[in-house]
Amino acid sequence: MFVFDVSETEAIPGAKDVEPFPPEIDKPFEVLNGKLLNKELELVIENAKRDGIRITTTNDGSQSAGCIRWVNKNHALDSQKVLSGYEKRIPVYTSVTVKYELLVNSNGQSPEAQYATIAHELAHLYCGHLGSPNIKLWPDRQNLAHITEEFEAESVSFLVCQRHGIQTTSPKYLSQYADGHDDIPSISMESVMKAAGLIETMSRERMKVRKQKI
């Protein structure tokens, strides 16, 4: 059936008694309060490159936030340039192979909402949900239950955003996953805290290119 996303619709001119869509339909991933004060979004996108992560904005429907995945191994691996330092005030760049694609929906989403989504998707990687190219960098914790992965990723996003004064819909998001379950899933607090700390650092300062081959 051919349909339009709610983001592609508008009220007919002159229509009466038209109620706006509720936020959970119109902009379900928008933050509730807070603003990014510095260059957190730009820094986290740039620092992600050092781990072979390419972050790309998309123009998807309102019900899509983002995703992270391995690049298609059947295609030639691409690379991206990462600023690795300066020589006599001239910037020096290093080529890093792109191993992961992180897509974030920018259609009607504020920079704060995009930042929260990126933090969530990076958490999936750094908590080990996609495996690990090197367990010295982050753990390999594949094949966890989906609800456990979502609890961990959203907990990381919540912590990172809270530290930047951004109030998200994480509590409601997590409560929806808890509905119908007697117990909150058993998550790794160590993985959550390490991932949150890493993403917070990535949002605060430009980090060195990793020496390890990943």
DRENDO-933419 format. One record per residue (C-alpha): residue in three letters; x, y, z; residue number from 1. Coordinates in steps of 0.1 Angstrom, whole numbers. Last residue first. Example, Ala and Ser with C-alpha at 12.3 -4.5 7.8 and 13.67 -1.06 7.14 Angstrom:
<logus>
LOGU type     u     v     w seq
LOGU  SER   137   -11    71   2
LOGU  ALA   123   -45    78   1
</logus>
This chain:
<logus>
LOGU type     u     v     w seq
LOGU  ILE   419   -26   136 214
LOGU  LYS   456   -19   134 213
LOGU  GLN   467    -4   167 212
LOGU  LYS   482    30   167 211
LOGU  ARG   449    48   172 210
LOGU  VAL   446    83   158 209
LOGU  LYS   449   108   186 208
LOGU  MET   418   123   201 207
LOGU  ARG   402   157   194 206
LOGU  GLU   385   168   226 205
LOGU  ARG   351   169   244 204
LOGU  SER   328   147   224 203
LOGU  MET   352   118   220 202
LOGU  THR   359   121   258 201
LOGU  GLU   322   117   264 200
LOGU  ILE   320    88   240 199
LOGU  LEU   349    70   259 198
LOGU  GLY   333    76   293 197
LOGU  ALA   299    63   282 196
LOGU  ALA   315    32   266 195
LOGU  LYS   335    25   298 194
LOGU  MET   304    31   320 193
LOGU  VAL   281     8   300 192
LOGU  SER   307   -19   296 191
LOGU  GLU   314   -20   333 190
LOGU  MET   277   -18   341 189
LOGU  SER   272   -50   321 188
LOGU  ILE   235   -55   318 187
LOGU  SER   210   -80   333 186
LOGU  PRO   177   -73   318 185
LOGU  ILE   151   -55   341 184
LOGU  ASP   129   -82   355 183
LOGU  ASP    93   -93   351 182
LOGU  HIS    91   -84   315 181
LOGU  GLY    59   -73   297 180
LOGU  ASP    69   -36   297 179
LOGU  ALA   107   -33   303 178
LOGU  TYR   113   -23   267 177
LOGU  GLN    87     5   269 176
LOGU  SER   103    16   302 175
LOGU  LEU   137    20   284 174
LOGU  TYR   122    44   258 173
LOGU  LYS   103    63   285 172
LOGU  PRO   135    68   306 171
LOGU  SER   155    76   274 170
LOGU  THR   133   104   262 169
LOGU  THR   162   128   264 168
LOGU  GLN   173   157   287 167
LOGU  ILE   205   173   275 166
LOGU  GLY   227   189   302 165
LOGU  HIS   260   176   287 164
LOGU  ARG   264   151   314 163
LOGU  GLN   228   140   309 162
LOGU  CYS   235   134   273 161
LOGU  VAL   264   110   279 160
LOGU  LEU   245    91   307 159
LOGU  PHE   213    87   287 158
LOGU  SER   232    76   255 157
LOGU  VAL   250    50   276 156
LOGU  SER   218    37   292 155
LOGU  GLU   202    36   257 154
LOGU  ALA   230    14   244 153
LOGU  GLU   229    -9   275 152
LOGU  PHE   192   -13   276 151
LOGU  GLU   190   -18   238 150
LOGU  GLU   217   -46   239 149
LOGU  THR   199   -63   268 148
LOGU  ILE   165   -62   250 147
LOGU  HIS   181   -77   219 146
LOGU  ALA   195  -107   239 145
LOGU  LEU   233  -109   236 144
LOGU  ASN   247  -126   206 143
LOGU  GLN   280  -106   204 142
LOGU  ARG   299   -94   234 141
LOGU  ASP   334   -89   220 140
LOGU  PRO   350   -63   243 139
LOGU  TRP   365   -29   233 138
LOGU  LEU   399   -17   223 137
LOGU  LYS   421   -45   238 136
LOGU  ILE   395   -69   225 135
LOGU  ASN   406   -62   190 134
LOGU  PRO   384   -63   159 133
LOGU  SER   354   -65   183 132
LOGU  GLY   319   -79   180 131
LOGU  LEU   289   -60   169 130
LOGU  HIS   274   -59   204 129
LOGU  GLY   307   -51   219 128
LOGU  CYS   297   -23   243 127
LOGU  TYR   318     0   221 126
LOGU  LEU   298    -8   190 125
LOGU  HIS   263    -7   205 124
LOGU  ALA   274    24   224 123
LOGU  LEU   283    41   192 122
LOGU  GLU   247    37   181 121
LOGU  HIS   233    52   212 120
LOGU  ALA   258    81   212 119
LOGU  ILE   250    88   176 118
LOGU  THR   213    89   184 117
LOGU  ALA   218   113   213 116
LOGU  TYR   239   135   191 115
LOGU  GLN   213   135   163 114
LOGU  ALA   186   146   189 113
LOGU  GLU   209   174   201 112
LOGU  PRO   216   185   165 111
LOGU  SER   179   188   160 110
LOGU  GLN   160   162   139 109
LOGU  GLY   137   174   112 108
LOGU  ASN   152   149    87 107
LOGU  SER   188   144   101 106
LOGU  ASN   185   106   105 105
LOGU  VAL   218    91   116 104
LOGU  LEU   236    63    97 103
LOGU  LEU   267    48   113 102
LOGU  GLU   287    27    88 101
LOGU  TYR   315     5   102 100
LOGU  LYS   348    -7    88  99
LOGU  VAL   360    23    69  98
LOGU  THR   398    20    65  97
LOGU  VAL   418    49    81  96
LOGU  SER   439    72    59  95
LOGU  THR   461    95    80  94
LOGU  TYR   462   133    76  93
LOGU  VAL   489   159    85  92
LOGU  PRO   479   195    90  91
LOGU  ILE   507   221    83  90
LOGU  ARG   518   241   113  89
LOGU  LYS   554   229   109  88
LOGU  GLU   541   194   110  87
LOGU  TYR   507   189   124  86
LOGU  GLY   487   160   138  85
LOGU  SER   466   129   129  84
LOGU  LEU   437   145   111  83
LOGU  VAL   417   116    98  82
LOGU  LYS   410   109    61  81
LOGU  GLN   386    82    51  80
LOGU  SER   389    48    35  79
LOGU  ASP   367    25    15  78
LOGU  LEU   367   -13    16  77
LOGU  ALA   361   -30   -17  76
LOGU  HIS   326   -46   -17  75
LOGU  ASN   316   -81    -5  74
LOGU  LYS   325   -71    31  73
LOGU  ASN   295   -48    32  72
LOGU  VAL   303   -23    59  71
LOGU  TRP   295   -35    94  70
LOGU  ARG   265   -18   109  69
LOGU  ILE   252    11   129  68
LOGU  CYS   217    24   129  67
LOGU  GLY   197    57   131  66
LOGU  ALA   166    75   143  65
LOGU  SER   138    63   120  64
LOGU  GLN   101    69   129  63
LOGU  SER   101   104   114  62
LOGU  GLY   110    91    79  61
LOGU  ASP   145    92    65  60
LOGU  ASN   168   119    52  59
LOGU  THR   202   104    60  58
LOGU  THR   233   117    78  57
LOGU  THR   265    98    75  56
LOGU  ILE   289    87   102  55
LOGU  ARG   319    67    90  54
LOGU  ILE   334    45   117  53
LOGU  GLY   369    31   112  52
LOGU  ASP   379    35   148  51
LOGU  ARG   398    67   142  50
LOGU  LYS   368    80   122  49
LOGU  ALA   347    82   153  48
LOGU  ASN   368   111   165  47
LOGU  GLU   355   133   136  46
LOGU  ILE   318   125   143  45
LOGU  VAL   323   129   181  44
LOGU  LEU   340   162   175  43
LOGU  GLU   314   177   152  42
LOGU  LEU   285   168   176  41
LOGU  GLU   303   180   207  40
LOGU  LYS   313   213   192  39
LOGU  ASN   303   235   222  38
LOGU  LEU   271   243   240  37
LOGU  LEU   248   215   229  36
LOGU  LYS   214   225   240  35
LOGU  GLY   190   212   267  34
LOGU  ASN   154   200   269  33
LOGU  LEU   130   172   257  32
LOGU  VAL   152   157   231  31
LOGU  GLU   136   147   198  30
LOGU  PHE   134   109   190  29
LOGU  PRO    97   106   186  28
LOGU  LYS    93   136   164  27
LOGU  ASP    58   136   148  26
LOGU  ILE    45   103   163  25
LOGU  GLU    58   105   199  24
LOGU  PRO    54   143   197  23
LOGU  PRO    16   141   192  22
LOGU  PHE     4   151   157  21
LOGU  PRO   -12   185   155  20
LOGU  GLU   -50   187   158  19
LOGU  VAL   -69   201   129  18
LOGU  ASP  -102   217   140  17
LOGU  LYS  -107   235   107  16
LOGU  ALA   -90   230    73  15
LOGU  GLY   -83   263    55  14
LOGU  PRO   -51   250    38  13
LOGU  ILE   -50   212    40  12
LOGU  ALA   -28   202    70  11
LOGU  GLU     6   189    62  10
LOGU  THR    22   155    53   9
LOGU  GLU    58   144    45   8
LOGU  SER    70   141    81   7
LOGU  VAL    39   119    87   6
LOGU  ASP    54    93    63   5
LOGU  PHE    33    89    31   4
LOGU  VAL    16    57    21   3
LOGU  PHE    14    34   -10   2
LOGU  MET     0     0     0   1
</logus>
